[in-house]
């Protein structure tokens, strides 16, 4: 299904200008009038394009230091009008409002600033209001409006409008679905930030979990399944992980790495754990990684074959030499010595990864749990429970 009205206007307000000149040029070539927020207008005019600033279009200036730019009936009427509803069309004509057919918006970089450790008072200014409102309005009216929220979407839409003159309903629906996923993830990040400012007693009544894909994995639990690693706004040992050698990690590799890492983090510096199919088959803490490895391996020398080993410390050449006597899938550690790396390199199928030192010692995230079939089982992590019990004068076991 194609749009029934001729496309006339595109609204652009972006922080990420990647690919914008090409998109704006393609829209202009179709005779589409461009309106933009002040910063975006200045950028596009530098590219030699004719653009009308939103404040000139609406007759209302940007106010409150830019907090209010696009919150205007002429903007949202143009986006939300149902072009198949004669009353809506008459209302637009009465108020001299043009239908807005393209909305190109991306949000303030809230997650980026959160990860950078920006002070709470400054973080507030990165909570987007106008952008979120534009996105929700355009996504709601996707039968008539093409909504672009990420530069990765531009090329396919440029190709479609150059070929067909308009975008298809299927394209607009997919873009709307992407947009609602974006706003849900964005709001989940803000909710998480707010909870850090005023922690509540007990577990929250609602737990929004916004997940963004970090990477595809080699395959899922079985080779015919696809899989991927996703992350919330918070820092994670597993998104900071660096792979030094070997094939890309599979879904099962990640599960075992996570389990092994969590176990040796709890055991302490110098600990070693061997995990197979997400079950421990050996773990030990004897103060140094080599002694801990030797003791952990004695627990079950058979099941350790093909396992994942986590070392809460540095892997020396001697430890690598002993590990190489056994077939292992993955070795994860704080660091790998040069002579150890050379020895591991002889095992081409061995995956070797490191996780920065700070993650081996810091407290666990605020909540942890298991998610399956759209149900999540959530609990406090052990060290958080310990801290809370201590603060209350209680006993933690």
BELDA-V210763 format. One record per residue. RES is the residue in one small letter. PHI is phi as a letter, one per 30 degrees, with the letter a starting at -180 (none if undefined). PSI is psi in whole degrees, 0 to 359 (none if undefined). NEAR is the number of other ideal C-beta (glycine too) atoms within 10 Angstrom. Layout:
# BELDA-V210763
{{RES/PHI/PSI/NEAR} {RES/PHI/PSI/NEAR}}
This chain:
# BELDA-V210763
{{x/none/127/10} {x/c/160/9} {x/d/143/19} {x/c/342/10} {x/c/148/13} {x/d/133/12} {x/d/135/22} {x/b/324/15} {x/b/142/20} {x/b/132/23} {x/c/130/25} {x/b/126/24} {x/a/98/23} {x/b/149/23} {x/c/326/15} {x/c/111/11} {x/d/6/15} {x/e/128/13} {x/i/0/17} {x/d/318/22} {x/e/320/15} {x/d/318/14} {x/d/313/23} {x/d/321/24} {x/d/319/14} {x/d/321/17} {x/d/316/24} {x/d/322/16} {x/d/337/11} {x/c/7/16} {x/i/20/9} {x/d/129/17} {x/d/131/18} {x/c/129/20} {x/b/146/25} {x/a/156/25} {x/d/166/23} {x/e/313/16} {x/d/319/14} {x/d/320/24} {x/e/314/21} {x/d/319/12} {x/d/314/19} {x/d/326/21} {x/d/327/13} {x/d/335/9} {x/d/4/13} {x/i/21/8} {x/c/149/17} {x/d/119/10} {x/b/137/20} {x/c/132/13} {x/d/143/18} {x/e/320/25} {x/d/326/18} {x/d/323/12} {x/d/318/21} {x/d/340/18} {x/i/11/8} {x/b/129/17} {x/d/158/12} {x/d/136/17} {x/b/171/11} {x/h/44/7} {x/i/28/7} {x/j/358/12} {x/d/330/12} {x/c/110/14} {x/b/311/24} {x/c/2/26} {x/d/81/15} {x/b/141/18} {x/e/326/12} {x/d/329/19} {x/d/305/25} {x/d/334/18} {x/d/317/18} {x/d/328/25} {x/d/317/26} {x/d/349/18} {x/d/133/22} {x/d/109/12} {x/d/344/17} {x/c/358/11} {x/c/110/10} {x/e/325/9} {x/d/319/9} {x/d/316/16} {x/d/316/15} {x/d/321/10} {x/d/317/13} {x/d/315/17} {x/d/319/10} {x/d/320/8} {x/c/10/11} {x/i/37/7} {x/c/129/21} {x/d/144/16} {x/d/138/22} {x/c/117/28} {x/c/335/26} {x/b/133/24} {x/b/118/28} {x/c/107/27} {x/b/138/26} {x/b/160/20} {x/c/161/23} {x/e/144/17} {x/d/65/14} {x/d/312/21} {x/d/319/23} {x/d/316/11} {x/d/325/16} {x/d/312/19} {x/d/331/13} {x/d/354/9} {x/i/30/8} {x/d/141/16} {x/e/151/8} {x/e/319/10} {x/d/325/7} {x/d/330/9} {x/e/327/18} {x/e/323/12} {x/d/349/14} {x/c/10/18} {x/d/109/17} {x/d/135/20} {x/c/302/14} {x/d/319/22} {x/d/315/22} {x/d/318/19} {x/d/317/17} {x/d/316/27} {x/d/314/25} {x/d/320/17} {x/d/311/20} {x/d/322/29} {x/d/321/23} {x/d/319/15} {x/c/37/22} {x/d/347/20} {x/d/334/15} {x/b/344/22} {x/c/134/27} {x/c/121/25} {x/c/124/27} {x/c/123/27} {x/c/0/25} {x/a/137/17} {x/e/335/17} {x/d/344/11} {x/d/347/20} {x/d/314/18} {x/e/315/13} {x/d/322/13} {x/d/321/21} {x/e/313/17} {x/d/320/11} {x/d/316/15} {x/d/331/20} {x/d/328/11} {x/d/314/8} {x/c/347/11} {x/i/337/12} {x/b/170/20} {x/c/154/23} {x/d/160/14} {x/d/322/14} {x/d/317/9} {x/d/314/18} {x/d/325/23} {x/d/316/14} {x/d/318/14} {x/d/323/23} {x/d/319/22} {x/d/317/12} {x/d/321/17} {x/d/316/25} {x/d/327/16} {x/d/320/14} {x/d/312/20} {x/d/325/19} {x/d/317/14} {x/d/318/18} {x/d/313/21} {x/d/327/15} {x/d/321/18} {x/d/318/21} {x/d/318/21} {x/e/316/16} {x/d/316/21} {x/e/315/21} {x/d/322/12} {x/d/330/14} {x/d/337/11} {x/d/333/8} {x/b/77/6} {x/e/137/10} {x/c/157/8} {x/d/137/5} {x/i/185/6} {x/d/146/12} {x/d/152/13} {x/d/329/6} {x/b/142/5} {x/b/85/14} {x/d/129/14} {x/b/100/16} {x/d/124/21} {x/c/133/16} {x/c/134/14} {x/d/130/9} {x/c/312/14} {x/a/152/12} {x/d/152/11} {x/c/166/18} {x/e/317/16} {x/a/173/15} {x/d/207/14} {x/e/328/11} {x/b/158/10} {x/d/338/8} {x/d/0/7} {x/c/143/11} {x/d/152/10} {x/b/161/16} {x/a/158/13} {x/c/128/17} {x/c/158/13} {x/b/151/16} {x/d/186/18} {x/d/331/21} {x/d/155/15} {x/d/149/16} {x/b/141/16} {x/e/328/20} {x/d/340/17} {x/d/342/15} {x/c/359/12} {x/d/142/19} {x/c/126/9} {x/c/125/14} {x/c/331/16} {x/a/168/16} {x/j/172/19} {x/d/162/13} {x/d/152/12} {x/d/142/25} {x/c/174/21} {x/e/312/18} {x/d/324/20} {x/e/314/20} {x/d/316/20} {x/e/315/16} {x/d/322/27} {x/d/315/25} {x/d/317/18} {x/d/316/19} {x/d/318/27} {x/d/313/25} {x/d/322/18} {x/d/311/18} {x/d/335/29} {x/d/320/21} {x/d/324/16} {x/d/326/18} {x/j/173/14} {x/e/133/16} {x/j/354/19} {x/d/157/25} {x/b/139/32} {x/b/144/31} {x/c/123/28} {x/c/139/29} {x/b/123/20} {x/h/43/13} {x/i/17/12} {x/b/134/11} {x/d/131/18} {x/c/10/19} {x/l/135/22} {x/a/144/20} {x/a/152/21} {x/b/111/20} {x/b/22/15} {x/j/329/12} {x/b/149/16} {x/e/322/27} {x/d/311/19} {x/d/321/15} {x/d/320/26} {x/d/314/24} {x/d/320/14} {x/d/318/15} {x/d/320/27} {x/d/326/21} {x/d/340/11} {x/e/316/15} {x/a/91/15} {x/d/338/12} {x/d/310/7} {x/d/338/16} {x/d/339/21} {x/d/124/14} {x/i/17/11} {x/d/180/25} {x/c/131/29} {x/c/130/28} {x/c/134/30} {x/b/115/29} {x/d/70/27} {x/l/201/22} {x/c/141/17} {x/c/117/28} {x/d/171/17} {x/d/320/15} {x/d/317/15} {x/d/318/27} {x/d/322/24} {x/d/316/14} {x/d/321/14} {x/d/325/21} {x/d/348/16} {x/d/349/8} {x/b/145/14} {x/d/121/12} {x/b/149/21} {x/d/313/22} {x/b/141/23} {x/b/125/29} {x/b/134/30} {x/a/173/26} {x/d/315/20} {x/a/160/15} {x/b/121/25} {x/d/157/16} {x/e/315/8} {x/d/329/14} {x/d/318/23} {x/d/321/16} {x/d/321/12} {x/d/317/21} {x/d/327/24} {x/d/339/14} {x/d/343/9} {x/c/88/17} {x/d/330/9} {x/d/356/10} {x/d/127/21} {x/d/129/23} {x/b/123/22} {x/b/152/22} {x/b/150/19} {x/b/131/23} {x/e/146/13} {x/e/322/14} {x/d/332/11} {x/d/342/17} {x/d/346/20} {x/c/340/11} {x/d/159/12} {x/d/152/11} {x/d/161/16} {x/e/167/14} {x/d/327/15} {x/b/156/17} {x/b/161/14} {x/l/194/13} {x/b/135/9} {x/c/125/11} {x/a/134/7} {x/h/46/5} {x/i/22/5} {x/b/137/7} {x/c/134/12} {x/c/118/9} {x/b/143/13} {x/b/165/12} {x/d/144/17} {x/d/160/17} {x/e/315/14} {x/d/330/14} {x/d/317/17} {x/e/321/14} {x/d/315/15} {x/d/317/14} {x/d/316/14} {x/d/319/13} {x/d/320/11} {x/d/333/8} {x/c/2/9} {x/i/15/6} {x/c/185/11} {x/c/133/7} {x/c/132/12} {x/b/none/6}}
